[in-house]
Amino acid sequence: MTTVDPMPEYDPIEIEILRSRTQAITDEAADTVYRTAISPVVTEGRDFSTTLLDADGNLVVGGGFISLHWLAATRAARSIMDRFQDSVADGDVFLVNDPYNGGGLHPSDIFICRPIYAAGERIAWICMSAHMLDIGGLAVGSFAPAATECFQEGLRIPPVRLFAAGQECADIWNLVTTNVRMAALVEMDMRSLVAAAHVAEAKTREIVRSVGVPGWKASIRALRELSERELRRRIGSLPSGEYFATTWTQWGDQFLETPCRLTVDGGTLAFDFSGSAGQVPFFINSQPYIVLSSFLSWFCPQFLPDLPYNEGVLAPIRIECPEGSIVNATQPAPIGAGHMHVAFNAAESMMQCVRLAAWAAPKPLMGERLSGPNSMCALGMTTWGGLDHHGNPDGWMFMEGSLPGASAGWEHDGVDVNTYTLATIGLDGTDNPPLLADVEIMESLHPILMTYRGLRRGTGGAGRWRSGRGLETHVKVAGTAGVTGQLLGMRGRLPLEGVCGGGVGDVTVFEKISVDGEPFVLRLASGGGVGAPLDRAPELVLADTAALVYTPEEAGATYGLVFEPGGLVDHAATHAERHRRRRDRLERATPAVRPMSDKAVRDTAEPTLPLYPGVVQRGCLAVAEESGAVQAPDSWLDGCPTLEEEQPGDGVPVIVRSYLDPLSGRALHTEAVPRGRRGTIGTRPLRWTQAAT
């Protein structure tokens, strides 16, 4: 049991009022960007954020639309303070973008940082960030999959002054605009960030004048301590022990492994990525702060929706990434997509470890609801360049690539075209606004014609509760001779897994433009299902077919429905068909690695404790909850018969493996792995390992 030190006394009403006022500052600064920036990636795609920090660079509150930036902002401000130390002055505005020198998640995410002063003392920082449509380098749009070192990816900017004591540093502005494509557009977006920083600076000073500098410092500290204390209490509800999850990032014919081990102990979460693949000469390398940023942007809204995401949340969390690996690359490794492929997969490993700990807890205070993997691990981003309608150089990004279908949750299907997981409300008053640019705006600005945009159809992510559907987009070149593109897809071969026997998701599909003018087609992936597909309620399957999610034929093949001649479900025949399929699975399955017994065990003096959804611990044995079938100690997966199918498609073989209840044949867990690999998860609470001995 974790003990938490008592908190000093604070007025909760005053603290909440100040928290709301600081949130309003970041929202107003974000609104300034939204209204003054000009590139579609910012104004339509909303790829920007605003972050308020204390005087030492600790996170106070984040706003805007991309919560991934908030933790990176703390690093940017601290790198500025380390470099300039006592020379930082009121009226200074700094620029930084290089991930190896205190920058953002990748070179295209610039940070504009301004210190905030009151009564002659620095009391805060405001950091604005947005994705610049180009920052130089090999490729238009600065996503350069062909880059083999960071020097080829774009202009690398360490912390420098854009304004010194309120005076614009024209030489730095000129240096930037000389080295980027579409310079006027990039400059206007940068100036929108500067304007937003000025707004936030003025609003923060107003708050400090109303509460005083001592009151400001005390309140910010109280908010941080409250978040830390509450998170430690919730971690204390998870069983101490170790939890494991492994993912792979595909690049060409390689699968790069990122194994994660979580140790839960004493109110802390300690993540260790030892054994991760070494850094590679591709732009997918990442760094620990980027991995942690990705994790927190999902962990906080999913597991801590009622808890302010500030520096206090960071205190109980540790992350270890071996230097020189793909999760802790060193120069000159390219890092242009360091916030996507590897980082998102590593962050999902962290999330899975926390889920495993929560599912093994009798009364968890967080993560108790079942959910599948975060579908942001399955992006399909593309950037394009060519000549516009007037023959001038042009470039753009399709933010549609960030809208895969969400994994399912317990008792609900996944969300269609899932957006970034945000902890704030959209500027238009809606939750999590889709990152979709208006079709007419895109066609008027760029030499393209969007011939179709809608939901991808099919049964990927099947389950008792199925995943949402990803976006499908068809685009033609129009009004120009041709364009070149960079395809940044994830999950092209290795689908996201389901939970509790849920099916794996769809994979990302790119169909390139052909010489006869056929459109480029992007079909986005989806997350996994929750629960075995053969347990989906027939009325839900019928509703899906009526909504054209999939065809009646696909419904029969995936969900085992049998229809009467008039199109109604034959419930008796469906029940019999589903039972037949489960028995057939067991007959075709490979025997368990360590079969314990084929006898059901229901009556035992041992207490029943959760281990994994559908699997419980009774003493030193894991038991299938539905049938009572005994499974192996140590890794309960070893006590399951397995059924393997090769994932369709070209390239390195991928195996979808289902672990079956030894008596009923119901799928308990389904994984997708490169051929020859086994076991993507592991649950080892101390009570389990001690019972085994």
VOMINU-651168 format. One record per residue (C-alpha): residue in three letters; x negated, y negated, z negated. Coordinates in steps of 0.001 Angstrom, whole numbers. Example, Ala and Ser with C-alpha at 12.3 -4.5 7.8 and 13.67 -1.06 7.14 Angstrom:
<rs>
resn	c1	c2	c3
ALA	-12300	4500	-7800 $
SER	-13670	1060	-7140 $
</rs>
This chain:
<rs>
resn	c1	c2	c3
MET	0	0	0 $
THR	-1423	-3367	1000 $
THR	-1368	-6126	-1614 $
VAL	-1129	-9760	-560 $
ASP	-2416	-12651	-2656 $
PRO	288	-15060	-3838 $
MET	749	-18234	-1815 $
PRO	424	-21748	-3217 $
GLU	3730	-23568	-3542 $
TYR	4894	-25474	-445 $
ASP	8136	-27168	400 $
PRO	9527	-24791	3072 $
ILE	11803	-27454	4536 $
GLU	8974	-29923	5031 $
ILE	6761	-27233	6526 $
GLU	9443	-26138	8995 $
ILE	10174	-29729	10005 $
LEU	6502	-30312	10748 $
ARG	6271	-27033	12678 $
SER	9227	-28082	14801 $
ARG	7703	-31504	15412 $
THR	4415	-30009	16587 $
GLN	6311	-27632	18873 $
ALA	8126	-30627	20311 $
ILE	4769	-32261	21075 $
THR	3595	-29314	23149 $
ASP	6947	-29076	24910 $
GLU	6894	-32786	25781 $
ALA	3333	-32504	27074 $
ALA	4393	-29495	29179 $
ASP	7325	-31489	30501 $
THR	4870	-34175	31618 $
VAL	2932	-31606	33661 $
TYR	6109	-30189	35110 $
ARG	7190	-33643	36302 $
THR	3863	-34994	37576 $
ALA	1913	-32062	39080 $
ILE	2386	-31425	42799 $
SER	1178	-27919	43715 $
PRO	3882	-25203	43881 $
VAL	1805	-22866	41698 $
VAL	2289	-25382	38862 $
THR	5639	-27014	39623 $
GLU	7425	-23915	40945 $
GLY	5368	-21062	39507 $
ARG	4919	-22805	36111 $
ASP	1368	-21537	35714 $
PHE	372	-24044	33013 $
SER	318	-24473	29262 $
THR	-334	-26891	26442 $
THR	-2019	-26062	23133 $
LEU	-2329	-28111	19942 $
LEU	-5309	-27281	17702 $
ASP	-6537	-28621	14384 $
ALA	-9749	-30607	14035 $
ASP	-11873	-27433	13972 $
GLY	-10236	-25850	17015 $
ASN	-7848	-23535	15148 $
LEU	-4558	-22790	16886 $
VAL	-1610	-24801	15546 $
VAL	1041	-24259	18210 $
GLY	1300	-23533	21921 $
GLY	3774	-24677	24533 $
GLY	4423	-24637	28249 $
PHE	4957	-21388	30091 $
ILE	1758	-19311	29922 $
SER	1017	-18188	26377 $
LEU	-2095	-16370	27633 $
HIS	-3877	-19748	27567 $
TRP	-3318	-20544	23901 $
LEU	-6094	-18467	22359 $
ALA	-8465	-19396	25193 $
ALA	-7860	-23053	24278 $
THR	-9415	-22496	20847 $
ARG	-12570	-21225	22517 $
ALA	-12650	-24180	24914 $
ALA	-12427	-26744	22099 $
ARG	-15061	-24981	20009 $
SER	-17450	-24771	22955 $
ILE	-17052	-28531	23432 $
MET	-17808	-29172	19756 $
ASP	-20825	-26848	19881 $
ARG	-22228	-28608	22934 $
PHE	-21510	-32256	22048 $
GLN	-21345	-32057	18234 $
ASP	-21251	-35532	16638 $
SER	-21132	-37359	19965 $
VAL	-17457	-36407	20507 $
ALA	-15572	-39704	20291 $
ASP	-12076	-41121	20348 $
GLY	-10945	-41547	23960 $
ASP	-13100	-38698	25291 $
VAL	-11471	-36192	27640 $
PHE	-13350	-33003	28511 $
LEU	-13180	-30514	31382 $
VAL	-14279	-26856	31287 $
ASN	-13456	-23802	33393 $
ASP	-16315	-21252	33282 $
PRO	-15344	-18158	31246 $
TYR	-19007	-17606	30401 $
ASN	-19277	-21158	29002 $
GLY	-16132	-21744	26975 $
GLY	-13712	-21924	29884 $
GLY	-10336	-20379	30518 $
LEU	-9207	-16913	31485 $
HIS	-10821	-17228	34918 $
PRO	-12444	-20096	36837 $
SER	-9185	-21281	38428 $
ASP	-7667	-21952	34985 $
ILE	-9229	-25276	34058 $
PHE	-8928	-26807	30596 $
ILE	-8508	-30522	29968 $
CYS	-9222	-31107	26266 $
ARG	-8836	-34328	24290 $
PRO	-9742	-34916	20637 $
ILE	-7134	-36765	18568 $
TYR	-8141	-39284	15896 $
ALA	-6331	-41001	13044 $
ALA	-7817	-43420	10509 $
GLY	-11218	-42926	12132 $
GLU	-11155	-39148	11612 $
ARG	-10658	-36359	14127 $
ILE	-7497	-34564	13090 $
ALA	-6606	-32405	16107 $
TRP	-7277	-31371	19704 $
ILE	-4854	-31139	22593 $
CYS	-5820	-28710	25366 $
MET	-3980	-28650	28676 $
SER	-4491	-25831	31154 $
ALA	-3192	-25015	34614 $
HIS	-4110	-22804	37538 $
MET	-5774	-24876	40255 $
LEU	-4830	-23785	43746 $
ASP	-8529	-23779	44679 $
ILE	-11775	-24147	42753 $
GLY	-14183	-23340	45600 $
GLY	-16047	-20112	46223 $
LEU	-15825	-17398	48869 $
ALA	-12079	-17311	49440 $
VAL	-9282	-19811	49889 $
GLY	-7509	-19931	46548 $
SER	-10712	-18807	44750 $
PHE	-9565	-15244	44103 $
ALA	-12490	-13449	45744 $
PRO	-12285	-9635	45550 $
ALA	-15442	-9450	47688 $
ALA	-17522	-11391	45156 $
THR	-20341	-9387	43574 $
GLU	-21462	-12089	41120 $
CYS	-19849	-15023	39356 $
PHE	-21797	-17585	41410 $
GLN	-19719	-16655	44462 $
GLU	-16329	-17106	42818 $
GLY	-16056	-20872	42593 $
LEU	-17304	-24025	40947 $
ARG	-18489	-23166	37421 $
ILE	-17997	-26058	35032 $
PRO	-19373	-26001	31482 $
PRO	-17908	-28532	29037 $
VAL	-18304	-32019	30580 $
ARG	-16661	-35390	30012 $
LEU	-13988	-36549	32451 $
PHE	-13477	-39681	30332 $
ALA	-15985	-41147	27889 $
ALA	-14404	-43321	25176 $
GLY	-11497	-43998	27511 $
GLN	-13579	-44766	30613 $
GLU	-13233	-42462	33624 $
CYS	-16398	-40590	34614 $
ALA	-16124	-40954	38389 $
ASP	-19224	-38889	39096 $
ILE	-17643	-35760	37521 $
TRP	-14392	-36285	39417 $
ASN	-16342	-36650	42658 $
LEU	-18390	-33535	41923 $
VAL	-15232	-31468	41479 $
THR	-13308	-32777	44481 $
THR	-16353	-32360	46739 $
ASN	-16563	-28641	45935 $
VAL	-12942	-27536	46238 $
ARG	-10558	-27036	49125 $
MET	-7355	-29118	49178 $
ALA	-9144	-31662	47005 $
ALA	-6329	-34213	46863 $
LEU	-3869	-31612	45584 $
VAL	-6320	-30289	42979 $
GLU	-7110	-33816	41791 $
MET	-3428	-34677	41357 $
ASP	-2830	-31538	39296 $
MET	-5865	-32358	37143 $
ARG	-4576	-35890	36592 $
SER	-1205	-34509	35547 $
LEU	-3016	-32563	32796 $
VAL	-4844	-35713	31707 $
ALA	-1546	-37619	31545 $
ALA	6	-34850	29467 $
ALA	-2953	-34926	27065 $
HIS	-2406	-38670	26600 $
VAL	1271	-38033	25795 $
ALA	413	-35354	23239 $
GLU	-2268	-37551	21667 $
ALA	183	-40414	21128 $
LYS	2911	-38134	19724 $
THR	495	-36395	17343 $
ARG	-678	-39738	15992 $
GLU	2948	-40644	15288 $
ILE	3369	-37529	13142 $
VAL	140	-38169	11264 $
ARG	1189	-41767	10542 $
SER	4443	-40473	9040 $
VAL	2904	-37792	6788 $
GLY	-622	-39134	6269 $
VAL	-3885	-37410	7104 $
PRO	-3964	-35370	3844 $
GLY	-340	-34303	4371 $
TRP	-1081	-33308	7971 $
LYS	-4064	-31167	6963 $
ALA	-2210	-29510	4088 $
SER	837	-28704	6209 $
ILE	-1196	-27224	9066 $
ARG	-3134	-25110	6589 $
ALA	123	-23953	4961 $
LEU	1556	-22850	8303 $
ARG	-1606	-20875	9042 $
GLU	-1601	-19213	5621 $
LEU	2085	-18331	5843 $
SER	1613	-16564	9192 $
GLU	-1434	-14663	7948 $
ARG	215	-13598	4725 $
GLU	3365	-12351	6426 $
LEU	1500	-10483	9146 $
ARG	-663	-8701	6570 $
ARG	2494	-7689	4709 $
ARG	3974	-6207	7865 $
ILE	769	-4395	8779 $
GLY	889	-2939	5278 $
SER	4077	-1074	6229 $
LEU	2168	930	8869 $
PRO	498	4185	7800 $
SER	-3252	3876	7378 $
GLY	-5196	5914	9895 $
GLU	-6371	5938	13501 $
TYR	-4353	5670	16696 $
PHE	-5635	6136	20234 $
ALA	-4556	5059	23713 $
THR	-6438	5216	26996 $
THR	-5809	3424	30276 $
TRP	-7656	3315	33572 $
THR	-8104	444	36008 $
GLN	-8276	1442	39644 $
TRP	-10710	-241	42011 $
GLY	-11004	1454	45374 $
ASP	-11616	5124	44656 $
GLN	-12830	4485	41112 $
PHE	-10834	4773	37902 $
LEU	-12502	2698	35185 $
GLU	-11657	3883	31684 $
THR	-10762	1662	28722 $
PRO	-10191	3863	25652 $
CYS	-8901	2034	22593 $
ARG	-9025	3164	18960 $
LEU	-6959	1291	16370 $
THR	-7789	1616	12689 $
VAL	-5029	478	10350 $
ASP	-6372	-189	6873 $
GLY	-5817	-2722	4125 $
GLY	-3540	-5049	6046 $
THR	-5826	-5261	9071 $
LEU	-5712	-4048	12662 $
ALA	-9188	-3168	13981 $
PHE	-9437	-2315	17692 $
ASP	-12507	-628	19161 $
PHE	-13168	-184	22890 $
SER	-16309	1930	22576 $
GLY	-16664	4208	25575 $
SER	-15299	1696	28070 $
ALA	-16758	1756	31570 $
GLY	-19752	-462	32255 $
GLN	-19328	-3795	34011 $
VAL	-18957	-3571	37770 $
PRO	-19841	-5778	40770 $
PHE	-16145	-6553	41302 $
PHE	-14101	-9506	40096 $
ILE	-12083	-7487	37554 $
ASN	-14566	-7694	34645 $
SER	-13268	-9276	31465 $
GLN	-14318	-10497	28030 $
PRO	-13057	-9871	24473 $
TYR	-11316	-13235	24060 $
ILE	-9416	-12650	27309 $
VAL	-8345	-9157	26229 $
LEU	-7257	-10509	22838 $
SER	-5392	-13417	24490 $
SER	-3480	-10939	26633 $
PHE	-2673	-8731	23662 $
LEU	-1414	-11590	21474 $
SER	761	-13024	24233 $
TRP	2679	-9715	24187 $
PHE	2253	-8674	20556 $
CYS	3611	-11885	19017 $
PRO	6933	-12169	20866 $
GLN	7593	-8420	20789 $
PHE	6516	-7539	17250 $
LEU	6570	-10959	15518 $
PRO	9342	-12964	17215 $
ASP	10183	-14813	13998 $
LEU	6594	-15613	13021 $
PRO	4771	-18742	14252 $
TYR	1918	-17774	16584 $
ASN	-958	-19765	15123 $
GLU	-4476	-19151	13832 $
GLY	-3091	-17211	10881 $
VAL	-2032	-14401	13199 $
LEU	-5658	-13919	14238 $
ALA	-7062	-13409	10753 $
PRO	-5946	-9762	10240 $
ILE	-6978	-8672	13770 $
ARG	-10442	-7499	14855 $
ILE	-11628	-6409	18294 $
GLU	-14915	-4721	19224 $
CYS	-15951	-4487	22879 $
PRO	-19358	-3076	23847 $
GLU	-21550	-5662	25547 $
GLY	-22114	-5026	29232 $
SER	-18818	-3159	29620 $
ILE	-15825	-4131	31735 $
VAL	-14208	-5558	28580 $
ASN	-17295	-7587	27610 $
ALA	-19132	-8437	30812 $
THR	-22302	-10510	30920 $
GLN	-23582	-12828	33623 $
PRO	-23773	-12570	36575 $
ALA	-20858	-10109	36705 $
PRO	-17901	-11586	38634 $
ILE	-14922	-12401	36440 $
GLY	-12426	-14133	38727 $
ALA	-9590	-11749	37832 $
GLY	-10785	-11161	34286 $
HIS	-7322	-11958	32930 $
MET	-5510	-9396	35074 $
HIS	-6550	-5833	35907 $
VAL	-8882	-4794	33084 $
ALA	-7658	-7292	30487 $
PHE	-4003	-6396	30905 $
ASN	-4697	-2673	30847 $
ALA	-6882	-3018	27749 $
ALA	-4238	-5167	26065 $
GLU	-1608	-2535	26861 $
SER	-3853	78	25202 $
MET	-3850	-2121	22102 $
MET	-76	-2474	22252 $
GLN	347	1277	22616 $
CYS	-1833	1880	19575 $
VAL	322	-473	17492 $
ARG	3477	1213	18771 $
LEU	2083	4608	17785 $
ALA	1366	3319	14277 $
ALA	4864	1842	14001 $
TRP	6510	5035	15267 $
ALA	4620	7027	12600 $
ALA	5867	4732	9812 $
PRO	8913	5726	7730 $
LYS	9977	2081	7316 $
PRO	7948	-166	9625 $
LEU	8312	-3924	9306 $
MET	7343	-4417	12952 $
GLY	7481	-2408	16174 $
GLU	10272	-136	14981 $
ARG	12191	-415	18256 $
LEU	11113	1852	21075 $
SER	9830	217	24228 $
GLY	7691	1234	27172 $
PRO	4426	-291	28423 $
ASN	4249	-3967	29301 $
SER	4904	-4232	33024 $
MET	2551	-7201	33371 $
CYS	-42	-4436	33818 $
ALA	1470	-3972	37276 $
LEU	1089	-7331	39000 $
GLY	913	-7685	42768 $
MET	-521	-11164	43254 $
THR	-1538	-12457	46690 $
THR	-3269	-15654	47803 $
TRP	-3292	-16963	51368 $
GLY	-5092	-19504	53500 $
GLY	-4923	-20852	57033 $
LEU	-3837	-23932	58962 $
ASP	-544	-25624	58114 $
HIS	2134	-26886	60502 $
HIS	-54	-29885	61362 $
GLY	-3296	-27978	61855 $
ASN	-4760	-28938	58471 $
PRO	-6366	-26424	56047 $
ASP	-3762	-24962	53719 $
GLY	-3599	-22417	50916 $
TRP	-977	-20999	48591 $
MET	-189	-18227	46134 $
PHE	2893	-16056	45918 $
MET	3862	-16086	42243 $
GLU	6457	-13462	43177 $
GLY	3636	-11006	42522 $
SER	4047	-11555	38780 $
LEU	7600	-10170	38720 $
PRO	7529	-6362	38351 $
GLY	10376	-4490	36688 $
ALA	10171	-4268	32903 $
SER	9899	-975	31043 $
ALA	13006	277	29310 $
GLY	13687	-35	25601 $
TRP	15667	2047	23170 $
GLU	19371	1847	24074 $
HIS	18848	-586	26949 $
ASP	17493	-556	30483 $
GLY	14515	-2697	31440 $
VAL	14872	-6219	32798 $
ASP	14713	-6736	36549 $
VAL	11870	-8954	37848 $
ASN	10281	-9320	34448 $
THR	8423	-12594	33818 $
TYR	5422	-13353	31664 $
THR	6238	-12729	28023 $
LEU	6494	-16171	26499 $
ALA	7004	-17295	22934 $
THR	8717	-20545	23921 $
ILE	11913	-21662	25591 $
GLY	11832	-22887	29182 $
LEU	12036	-26590	29934 $
ASP	15422	-26089	31560 $
GLY	16826	-24594	28351 $
THR	16684	-20962	29474 $
ASP	14561	-18166	28099 $
ASN	11495	-17172	30129 $
PRO	12188	-18883	33464 $
PRO	11280	-16691	36467 $
LEU	8026	-17607	38167 $
LEU	9779	-17860	41520 $
ALA	9100	-20703	43929 $
ASP	12057	-22016	45892 $
VAL	12109	-20394	49359 $
GLU	12879	-23628	51197 $
ILE	10078	-25486	49421 $
MET	7543	-22789	50260 $
GLU	8619	-22685	53907 $
SER	8496	-26475	54230 $
LEU	5015	-26706	52723 $
HIS	3332	-23690	54301 $
PRO	3342	-21888	57697 $
ILE	5505	-18976	56545 $
LEU	9016	-17615	56890 $
MET	10426	-15535	54032 $
THR	12808	-13066	55668 $
TYR	13825	-11142	52538 $
ARG	13557	-11446	48779 $
GLY	15465	-9068	46527 $
LEU	15215	-6117	44159 $
ARG	13231	-3037	45067 $
ARG	15420	59	45181 $
GLY	14681	3542	43883 $
THR	14400	5714	40782 $
GLY	10936	4735	39530 $
GLY	10874	4403	35734 $
ALA	13697	6920	35335 $
GLY	14855	7801	31857 $
ARG	17721	7972	29428 $
TRP	17213	4252	29729 $
ARG	15540	3282	32983 $
SER	13090	520	33840 $
GLY	14113	-2684	35563 $
ARG	13476	-3169	39259 $
GLY	10515	-5068	40631 $
LEU	10778	-7736	43303 $
GLU	10498	-6991	47020 $
THR	9471	-9775	49404 $
HIS	9063	-9872	53191 $
VAL	7095	-12767	54702 $
LYS	6168	-13698	58273 $
VAL	3600	-16162	59578 $
ALA	5336	-19097	61299 $
GLY	3951	-22123	63092 $
THR	286	-21156	63002 $
ALA	-2004	-18701	64739 $
GLY	-2692	-16624	61664 $
VAL	-3601	-16564	57992 $
THR	-5987	-14629	55775 $
GLY	-5017	-13194	52427 $
GLN	-6436	-11720	49240 $
LEU	-4372	-8849	47840 $
LEU	-4765	-8533	44078 $
GLY	-2411	-5655	43365 $
MET	-2525	-3503	40256 $
ARG	-1068	-3	39762 $
GLY	-1420	994	43381 $
ARG	-2002	4653	42416 $
LEU	-1657	4993	38652 $
PRO	1898	4193	37478 $
LEU	2855	2950	34047 $
GLU	3999	5681	31668 $
GLY	7322	6135	29983 $
VAL	8098	6803	26318 $
CYS	9685	9820	24675 $
GLY	9751	11750	27967 $
GLY	10744	8793	30147 $
GLY	9566	8871	33748 $
VAL	6624	6933	35145 $
GLY	7258	3679	36980 $
ASP	6976	2684	40621 $
VAL	3534	1766	41972 $
THR	2693	-1478	43767 $
VAL	2961	-1342	47553 $
PHE	1435	-3778	50068 $
GLU	2281	-3400	53736 $
LYS	-30	-5655	55735 $
ILE	953	-7894	58610 $
SER	605	-6024	61915 $
VAL	-398	-7305	65323 $
ASP	3166	-7218	66615 $
GLY	4380	-9811	64115 $
GLU	6067	-7536	61607 $
PRO	6309	-9136	58147 $
PHE	3978	-8603	55256 $
VAL	5915	-6584	52672 $
LEU	5285	-6678	48935 $
ARG	7043	-4105	46768 $
LEU	6305	-4648	43111 $
ALA	5886	-1879	40585 $
SER	7968	-1190	37503 $
GLY	7427	-28	33971 $
GLY	8379	3365	32583 $
GLY	11613	4819	31277 $
VAL	12539	5680	27689 $
GLY	13933	9133	26965 $
ALA	14185	12051	29377 $
PRO	15988	11250	32672 $
LEU	18208	14330	32288 $
ASP	19671	12702	29163 $
ARG	20939	9581	30963 $
ALA	24691	9122	30564 $
PRO	26490	9990	33832 $
GLU	28516	6765	33708 $
LEU	25274	4759	33692 $
VAL	24013	6692	36705 $
LEU	27290	5995	38520 $
ALA	27008	2304	37687 $
ASP	23488	2292	39150 $
THR	24618	3897	42392 $
ALA	27500	1431	42646 $
ALA	24988	-1418	42208 $
LEU	22780	128	44923 $
VAL	19885	629	42494 $
TYR	19458	4078	44044 $
THR	21463	6402	46263 $
PRO	23770	9237	45122 $
GLU	21248	11684	46585 $
GLU	18479	10152	44458 $
ALA	20806	10267	41448 $
GLY	21250	14004	41930 $
ALA	17548	14679	42442 $
THR	16334	12599	39477 $
TYR	19177	12702	36961 $
GLY	20728	16087	37731 $
LEU	24222	14788	38475 $
VAL	26642	17066	40321 $
PHE	29436	15326	42204 $
GLU	32917	16539	43078 $
PRO	34049	16231	46728 $
GLY	35722	12881	45977 $
GLY	32531	11366	44566 $
LEU	33392	11744	40881 $
VAL	30952	13399	38478 $
ASP	31586	17048	37695 $
HIS	30617	16880	34013 $
ALA	30657	20612	33362 $
ALA	28536	21331	36418 $
THR	26197	18452	35536 $
HIS	25689	19806	32013 $
ALA	24941	23268	33410 $
GLU	22576	21882	36062 $
ARG	20620	19866	33522 $
HIS	20288	22882	31231 $
ARG	19148	24990	34188 $
ARG	16476	22447	35103 $
ARG	15077	22384	31569 $
ARG	14840	26176	31477 $
ASP	13240	26177	34918 $
ARG	10673	23664	33673 $
LEU	9637	25958	30852 $
GLU	9291	28898	33221 $
ARG	7073	26889	35579 $
ALA	5082	25117	32856 $
THR	1501	25863	31888 $
PRO	1412	27419	28393 $
ALA	408	25199	25475 $
VAL	-3311	24823	24783 $
ARG	-2740	25798	21145 $
PRO	678	27420	20773 $
MET	1569	27854	17112 $
SER	4859	29705	17184 $
ASP	7914	30219	19331 $
LYS	10114	30345	16244 $
ALA	12188	27358	15194 $
VAL	11379	26040	11742 $
ARG	14137	24002	10148 $
ASP	14216	24930	6471 $
THR	11069	23809	4690 $
ALA	10192	22284	1371 $
GLU	7827	19862	3068 $
PRO	9071	16286	3519 $
THR	9923	15223	7068 $
LEU	7932	12193	8204 $
PRO	7901	10499	11634 $
LEU	4948	11144	13917 $
TYR	6157	10170	17401 $
PRO	9666	9652	18828 $
GLY	11168	13129	18861 $
VAL	8298	14672	16868 $
VAL	8030	14788	13062 $
GLN	5431	15885	10538 $
ARG	6197	18671	8088 $
GLY	3141	19316	6011 $
CYS	289	20158	8368 $
LEU	2571	20923	11324 $
ALA	4143	18806	14040 $
VAL	7706	19846	14799 $
ALA	9960	18981	17734 $
GLU	12822	17174	16053 $
GLU	15579	18471	18350 $
SER	14743	22176	18469 $
GLY	12580	22614	15405 $
ALA	9860	24261	17493 $
VAL	6499	24270	15736 $
GLN	3637	22632	17596 $
ALA	-86	22523	17015 $
PRO	-1714	20602	14191 $
ASP	-4333	17957	15042 $
SER	-3070	16752	18436 $
TRP	602	17708	18652 $
LEU	352	17452	22442 $
ASP	-1741	20638	22419 $
GLY	1284	22552	21159 $
CYS	3419	21634	24171 $
PRO	3778	23513	27455 $
THR	2932	21132	30281 $
LEU	4315	20568	33731 $
GLU	2135	18773	36290 $
GLU	2965	17064	39560 $
GLU	610	15184	41853 $
GLN	1606	11577	42448 $
PRO	2397	11037	46156 $
GLY	101	8775	48153 $
ASP	-3395	8635	49525 $
GLY	-6609	8215	47582 $
VAL	-7849	9671	44318 $
PRO	-5371	12299	43031 $
VAL	-3196	11162	40135 $
ILE	-1399	13696	37981 $
VAL	1931	13059	36250 $
ARG	2018	15443	33300 $
SER	5050	16132	31102 $
TYR	4682	17636	27614 $
LEU	7723	19789	26890 $
ASP	9605	20841	23794 $
PRO	8570	24526	23548 $
LEU	12172	25702	23050 $
SER	14495	23287	24832 $
GLY	12259	22243	27725 $
ARG	13097	18569	27135 $
ALA	10234	16222	27998 $
LEU	8700	14729	24856 $
HIS	5966	12673	26507 $
THR	4969	11952	30103 $
GLU	1607	10556	31165 $
ALA	-74	9552	34409 $
VAL	-3812	10269	34578 $
PRO	-6591	10755	37128 $
ARG	-6959	14423	37943 $
GLY	-8986	16250	35322 $
ARG	-8044	13936	32426 $
ARG	-5675	14795	29611 $
GLY	-4086	13088	26637 $
THR	-3569	9308	26883 $
ILE	-2353	8939	23290 $
GLY	-3323	10144	19828 $
THR	-1671	9697	16417 $
ARG	-3743	10381	13295 $
PRO	-2363	8727	10170 $
LEU	-4339	9621	7060 $
ARG	-1458	11661	5667 $
TRP	-1661	13828	8803 $
THR	-5417	14375	8831 $
GLN	-5459	15030	5080 $
ALA	-2631	17559	5396 $
ALA	-4542	19382	8127 $
THR	-7481	19905	5769 $
</rs>
